[in-house]
Structure formats: structure tokens, C-alpha cells
Amino acid sequence: MKTSAQRLKKFYWWINERHRIYLNKLYERPWPWTKDEIMQTYKFTNVFRELDAETVKFHDRIDSLNLMQADKLYHMILFRAFNRAETYDMLTRGKTTHHTPAKMKRILHRNADKGKKIFTGAYIITNAGRSDSKIDIMCDALGVQWRGRRKIYEEMMTDGTMQGCTKILTAYPMQGPFTAYEVICDMRYQEGMLWNAPDRKKWANLGPGARRGINRIVSGKKKPNVYRTTEEYIEFMVEMLKTSPKYRGKHVPPLEMREIEHSLCEFDKWLRVHNNEGRPRSLYRRP
């Protein structure tokens, strides 16, 4: 039976192998980019979220705009509300952005009626218990956040931490911990915002997949929980981050808590296939 140390080593193998696939694809090396049949078959997101296709598209767009910081924050909120560059483009024309809920609704419903996809398939966006269409609910929420963007930005800059800023944003409609954290991670990579957030190596928004990943490393099983509190899980991730230089391949850049938390979730997905417990929904796009 494998020990927790062996399972931890396997986790870092997953990080090293997944990033090697990214590099092999980037440099247009011949398929297959990995010998691992599971990674050849199913889609697993990048170790570094900043390398994912939609995030790259967003940063290409926002970096080309000369926006005030509070307006830039709103563009981040707007993009992550749908997590699709195509939807973002529907609502923006350079610096001219359609901010009023009524206008956003007209634009998005018109495109939806043409069969165009509006929301991401990467994560679940609920109707927040309302019977209105998801488009209408999201546009109403974005109207609130557009009007409050300066207040939100000022509160975040006063706080200055990723954890605190995530909490600030979740006070607004349609901002759960997951989507708020995505926005905060965008801020983490914007100079003048959370570029040097003091907790970038001490805190991450713990999702259920990361919790299962830690359970597997500690006990070999996804259930039951090996720790009682969220704080204990985060402490474990902090310790994992400290060990990363020992296991991280030379081709992998330094990690932060974002990469540890996110990779734990993807590692859990990989183990589900490996252990015949289930299959991911998305297949990997082969060349």
C-alpha cells in the first residue's frame, strides 16, 4: 500500500507531466505529448491558470485598453461572469462597454437566439433561486457591480489581500467564492492591484475538488474528510507549497497557493479515472 509521501510524490508527478504537455503543445512537438493514457484521452486544465486559453484571451484584451483601475476591475468581473471571450466581445467595443442591464440583456438575448453560446461550460453558474433567465439575472448583477466599481476597488485596495478581496466581492450579487476568487486571481496578475498580495503563498479558496485531493494524499481515499476545518486544509496546502521545490521539475515555474489548490482538484479528476471511479466530461483535443 502506498504511503502519503508516495501519494504526494505522485501529485507532483501530475503537475510536472501536465505542464510538460503544455510545453510540448506550445513548441509544436509531435503527438503524443505524454505517455499517460489518461491525459492523452481526457481534458485537464493547465497547472497555471494564466496559461489557459480563455485567460490568455482576456489578458490580451484588457492589456490593450487604457482603463482606470476601478474600470479595469469591472472588466475582470464582466469577463469572469461568462468566462468566454466571445461573450465579452459582444458587450465591449474597445473602451466602449455596454454597462446598463437593459442593453446587455438585449445584446445577449439576441445572440442567444442566434444559437451562440453565452456562458462558460467550465464551471456552474446558477439562477440564484430566481425564475428569471440566467442572462437577465447576471446582467442585473453586473449593473450593481458597475455602479459600485469604485467602492469595490477602494475597499479591496484598503484590504490588499487575496482572501479579504474575495470576501469583499462575495457580498455582491452572483459572486460566489469560486467566481470571486477567479476575479481576484486576475487582479493578482495586474500590476498596481494585487501583484504583491501578501497571502499569495498562504491562502487559496478551497474548493471541494481540492479537499478530495488532499483526502486522497493523506488517506488514499477521497472520503471521509481527513481534517475538520477549512483552515486545516489550507495549512496542509501551505506545507505542500513549501515542499514543491523538492518535487517540481525544472521545466515548471515556481508555484503559489493558486496552483496547489487548482492542481489538487485536477489530480482528483485524474485519480477518478485511474481508480475506475468515473470519467471527466471533456475529451482532450488531439492535433
LUMKOL-855873 format. One record per residue (C-alpha): x, y, z; residue number from 1. Coordinates in Angstrom, 3 decimals. Each point is the difference from the previous one (the first is absolute). Example, Ala and Ser with C-alpha at 12.3 -4.5 7.8 and 13.67 -1.06 7.14 Angstrom:
<nodes>
        u        v        w num
   12.300   -4.500    7.800   1
    1.370    3.440   -0.660   2
</nodes>
This chain:
<nodes>
        u        v        w num
    0.000    0.000    0.000   1
    1.334    3.430   -0.923   2
    0.915    2.433    2.769   3
   -1.098    3.649    0.146   4
    3.546    1.002   -1.039   5
   -0.284   -2.163   -3.122   6
   -3.418    1.473   -0.778   7
    1.380    3.518    0.439   8
    2.775   -0.855   -2.439   9
   -2.637   -1.225   -2.463  10
   -1.798    3.339    0.316  11
    3.135    1.848   -1.015  12
    0.519   -2.477   -2.821  13
   -3.420    1.091   -1.255  14
    1.017    3.684    0.128  15
    3.258   -0.704   -1.826  16
   -1.664   -2.122   -2.660  17
   -2.910    2.369   -0.613  18
    2.333    2.970   -0.471  19
    2.226   -2.073   -2.297  20
   -3.064   -0.612   -2.186  21
   -0.581    3.766   -0.155  22
    3.598    0.620   -1.074  23
   -0.015   -2.807   -2.560  24
   -3.160    1.433   -1.524  25
    1.363    3.572    0.137  26
    3.157   -0.939   -1.874  27
   -1.972   -2.091   -2.503  28
    1.726   -3.238    0.845  29
   -1.502   -3.172   -1.490  30
   -2.878   -1.819    1.632  31
   -0.243   -1.727    2.425  32
    1.136    2.635    2.486  33
   -0.130   -2.472    2.891  34
    0.170   -3.742    0.550  35
   -2.816    0.209    2.548  36
   -3.124   -1.402   -1.675  37
   -2.365    1.848    2.327  38
    1.488    3.391   -0.903  39
    0.033   -0.987   -3.665  40
   -3.732   -0.670    0.162  41
   -1.583    2.515    2.380  42
    0.278    3.741    0.424  43
    1.771    1.339    3.087  44
    0.532    3.719    0.356  45
    3.465    1.504    0.208  46
    1.943    0.072    3.245  47
    0.189    3.779   -0.421  48
   -3.388    1.576   -0.603  49
    1.679    2.946   -1.768  50
    0.900   -2.377   -2.841  51
   -3.575   -1.155   -0.631  52
   -1.400    1.134   -3.339  53
   -2.843    2.183    1.309  54
    2.255    1.732    2.538  55
    2.589    0.716   -2.689  56
   -2.719    1.476   -2.221  57
   -1.244    2.201    2.832  58
    3.414    1.373    0.911  59
    0.716    0.728   -3.662  60
   -3.153    2.098   -0.052  61
    0.298    1.816    3.299  62
    3.716    0.733   -0.411  63
   -0.790    1.849   -3.220  64
   -2.388    2.404    1.779  65
    0.968    3.158    1.855  66
   -2.449   -0.291    2.882  67
   -0.230    1.477    3.457  68
    0.643   -2.680    2.619  69
   -3.613   -0.149    1.209  70
   -1.205   -0.349   -3.593  71
    2.578   -2.709   -0.613  72
   -1.331   -1.866    3.029  73
   -3.497    0.162   -1.446  74
    1.263   -1.434   -3.306  75
    1.428   -2.918    1.998  76
   -3.356   -0.518    1.707  77
   -1.767    0.249   -3.352  78
    2.260   -2.535   -1.665  79
   -0.145   -2.566    2.803  80
   -3.800    0.280    0.180  81
   -0.074   -1.946   -3.284  82
    3.643   -1.174   -0.338  83
   -0.250    0.174   -3.764  84
    1.958    2.442   -2.149  85
   -2.771   -0.099   -2.599  86
   -2.604    1.169    2.534  87
    2.330    2.684    1.326  88
    0.448    1.256   -3.557  89
   -3.764    0.186   -0.468  90
   -0.187    2.472    2.883  91
    3.130    2.007   -0.723  92
    1.375    2.006   -2.858  93
    3.416    1.027    1.209  94
   -0.618    2.564    2.742  95
   -3.704    0.254   -0.854  96
   -1.720   -2.480    2.269  97
   -3.726   -0.616    0.290  98
   -0.558    0.362    3.739  99
   -3.751    0.448    0.375 100
   -1.799   -3.262    0.778 101
   -2.732    0.683   -2.585 102
    2.499    0.444   -2.827 103
    2.073   -3.006    1.066 104
   -3.139   -2.150    0.105 105
   -1.019    1.036   -3.517 106
    3.446   -0.781   -1.397 107
    0.355   -3.364    1.709 108
   -3.552   -1.210   -0.669 109
    0.381    0.958   -3.669 110
    3.181   -2.060   -0.258 111
   -1.475   -2.884    2.004 112
   -2.981   -0.075   -2.374 113
    2.485   -0.425   -2.863 114
    1.349   -3.106    1.744 115
    3.155    1.569    1.378 116
    1.334   -1.258    3.312 117
   -0.051    2.605    2.779 118
    1.274   -1.693    3.169 119
    3.047   -2.130    0.656 120
   -0.214   -3.755    0.366 121
    3.045    0.010    2.274 122
   -1.924    0.710    3.188 123
   -3.598    0.109    1.207 124
   -1.877    3.304    0.056 125
   -3.366   -0.297    1.756 126
   -3.201    2.044   -0.259 127
    0.433    0.998    3.651 128
   -3.417   -1.430    0.842 129
   -1.815    2.310   -2.406 130
   -2.313   -0.980   -2.859 131
    1.388    2.684   -2.363 132
    2.372   -0.989   -2.772 133
    3.633   -0.388    0.942 134
    0.900    2.796   -2.435 135
   -2.393    2.455    1.698 136
    1.207   -0.931    3.497 137
    3.652    0.417   -0.940 138
   -0.552    3.310   -1.786 139
   -1.877    1.413    3.007 140
    2.894   -1.069    2.243 141
    2.560    1.578   -2.338 142
   -1.967    3.249    0.100 143
    0.404    0.066    3.778 144
    3.718   -0.694   -0.271 145
    0.505    2.628   -2.708 146
   -1.621    2.663    2.169 147
    1.999   -1.099    3.046 148
    3.329   -0.603   -1.746 149
    1.844    2.918    1.619 150
   -1.173   -0.952    3.486 151
    0.915   -3.651   -0.600 152
    3.450    0.939   -1.278 153
    0.700    2.373    2.904 154
   -1.030   -2.624    2.545 155
    2.209   -2.598   -1.668 156
    3.050    2.242   -0.153 157
   -0.480    0.902    3.659 158
   -0.019   -3.705    0.864 159
    2.735   -1.096   -2.403 160
   -0.304   -3.765    0.523 161
   -1.396   -2.643   -2.329 162
   -2.109   -1.481    2.772 163
   -1.412    3.333    1.101 164
   -0.723    1.142   -3.549 165
   -1.797   -3.271   -0.767 166
   -2.214    0.571    3.046 167
   -0.729    3.594   -1.080 168
   -1.114   -1.093   -3.454 169
   -2.233   -2.817    1.271 170
   -2.189    2.638    1.670 171
   -1.253    0.902   -3.498 172
   -2.680   -1.873   -1.983 173
    0.985   -3.050   -2.060 174
    3.456   -0.059    1.580 175
    0.602   -3.280    1.758 176
    3.409   -0.888    1.465 177
    1.085   -1.795   -3.187 178
   -0.794    2.740   -2.524 179
    1.198    2.746    2.366 180
    3.311   -1.809    0.411 181
    0.397   -0.171   -3.787 182
   -0.274    3.797   -0.139 183
    2.445    0.388    2.878 184
    2.494   -2.239   -1.809 185
   -0.291    2.313   -3.020 186
    0.835    2.880    2.337 187
    2.972   -1.962    1.306 188
    1.600    0.269   -3.442 189
   -0.696    3.708   -0.493 190
    2.702    2.392    1.148 191
   -1.386    2.569    2.412 192
   -2.748   -2.321    1.195 193
    0.873   -3.229    1.838 194
    3.366   -0.567   -1.687 195
    1.711   -0.392    3.390 196
   -2.902   -1.315    2.078 197
    1.568   -1.145    3.284 198
   -2.105   -3.170    0.189 199
    0.641   -1.344   -3.526 200
    2.088   -2.783    1.574 201
   -2.158   -0.389    3.085 202
   -3.620   -0.159   -1.160 203
   -2.213   -1.323   -2.787 204
   -3.738   -0.434   -0.340 205
   -0.454   -3.654    0.916 206
   -2.342   -1.821   -2.347 207
   -1.521   -3.473    0.452 208
    2.343   -1.506   -2.613 209
    3.090    1.217    1.851 210
   -1.428   -1.343    3.244 211
   -0.442   -3.424   -1.624 212
    3.525    0.206   -1.402 213
    1.440    0.567    3.477 214
   -2.104   -2.829    1.420 215
    1.476   -2.316   -2.632 216
    3.581    1.060    0.746 217
   -0.376   -0.379    3.770 218
   -2.199   -3.115    0.186 219
   -0.084   -1.422   -3.519 220
   -3.768    0.586   -0.202 221
   -2.091    2.994   -1.086 222
   -2.310   -0.441    3.020 223
   -0.427    0.510    2.897 224
    1.616    3.369    0.660 225
    3.357   -0.326    1.703 226
   -0.254    3.469    1.568 227
   -2.874    1.674    1.789 228
    0.443    3.610   -1.070 229
    0.813    1.967   -3.138 230
    2.907    1.582    1.841 231
    1.586   -3.432    0.552 232
   -0.271   -0.800   -3.704 233
    1.607    3.323   -0.880 234
    2.815   -0.658    2.487 235
    0.626   -3.303   -1.766 236
    0.187    1.798   -3.354 237
    2.477    2.486    1.441 238
    2.220   -2.901    1.048 239
   -0.384   -1.536   -3.460 240
    1.126    3.269   -1.578 241
    3.081    0.021    2.218 242
    0.963   -3.465   -1.277 243
   -0.552    0.925   -3.661 244
    3.636    0.954   -0.813 245
    1.012   -3.564    0.903 246
   -2.430   -1.618   -2.460 247
   -0.659    2.645   -2.661 248
    1.679   -0.672   -3.323 249
    2.478    2.534   -1.374 250
   -2.392    0.698   -2.860 251
   -2.730    1.125    2.441 252
    0.034    3.621    1.280 253
   -0.311    0.651    3.751 254
   -3.415   -0.768    1.442 255
   -2.344    1.996    2.202 256
   -3.037   -1.067    1.994 257
   -2.227    0.512   -3.056 258
    1.860   -2.739   -1.870 259
   -0.004   -2.381    2.972 260
   -3.762    0.330    0.578 261
   -0.889   -0.183   -3.677 262
    2.296   -2.951   -0.728 263
   -1.396   -1.955    2.940 264
   -3.420    0.222   -1.645 265
    1.341   -1.158   -3.371 266
    2.050   -2.750    1.671 267
   -3.190   -1.245    1.631 268
   -1.602   -0.167   -3.478 269
    3.008   -1.955   -1.300 270
   -0.214   -2.452    2.914 271
   -3.706   -0.566   -0.630 272
    0.878   -1.374   -3.424 273
    3.037   -1.866    1.303 274
   -2.110   -1.670    2.714 275
   -2.967   -0.711   -2.306 276
   -2.221    2.346    2.004 277
   -1.251    2.105   -2.895 278
    0.970    2.003   -3.072 279
    0.411    3.743   -0.683 280
   -2.552    1.524   -2.367 281
    2.481    1.540   -2.443 282
    2.301   -1.903   -2.321 283
    3.437    1.363   -0.836 284
    0.242    1.607   -3.430 285
    2.624   -1.873   -1.923 286
    1.880    1.638   -2.884 287
</nodes>
